[in-house]
Amino acid sequence: MLDFLKSCFTKTVVLRSLYISLIVGTLLFLVNYGNPFIEGNFNREMVFPAFLNYLIPFSVSKVVSGLQKRELN
């Protein structure tokens, strides 16, 4: 388990996960909250679910990259 966590937090994995999260998260944000955001109806209750649009792809990417890196070693 410790090896898996180490592989998840390497610089390469974190940077790749951030990059993927920005792309996928932005697409999800636009699909889910694009109209309210453009129309100015984006409110405080939408902030946390909108944040999850970025957190979930980041987490999935980290886990997949960590598993793949662990299998290669």
N, C-alpha and C positions, 0 to 999 in steps of 0.2 A: 504494500500500500504506500509506503514511503517513497519507493522508486516511482510509482505512478504520480504522486504529488510533485516530486522533483521534476519529472518530465513535463507536467502541466504548467509549471511556472518558469520554464526557461524563457529567455528573452525572445527567441524565435517564435515560440508558441504564443506568447502573449501578444507580440506584434501582429502575427497572422490573425489571431482571434479579434484583435481590435479592428483590423482592416475589414475582415468579413462582417463584423458587427456593424460597422459604419455603413457598409453597402446594403446588407440585408435589413438591418434595422431601419434605415431610411426608407427603403421600399415598403416595409411593413407599416411604418408611420404614415406614409403617404396614402396607403390603401385604407388604413383604419381611421386616420385623423386628418387627412388632407383637406377635405371640405371645411370642417370646423376651424381648422388652422387658418386657411385662406380667408374665410368669411369673418374671422375675428371672434368666433364663438368657442375657442379653445379655453376651457376653464380649469380651475384648480383640481377638480376631481379626475381630470384626464391625464394629469402629469405622471402619476405612478404607473398606470397601464401603458402610457406611451414610453416610459422608461423601460418597461419590460420588453418592448419591441427591440431594444438594443441589448438588454441583459441576456435574454434567452439565446439569441444566435451566438453571443460571446461565450456563454457557458457551454453550449453544444460544441462549438468549434474547439474550445480548450480540451474538453473531454475526448473528443475524437482524435485530436492531434496528440494528446498525451497517450492514449491507447496505441496509436500507430507508432509513436516513438518508442514506447515500451516494447512492442512486438519486434521492432527492428534491432533492438539491443539484445 
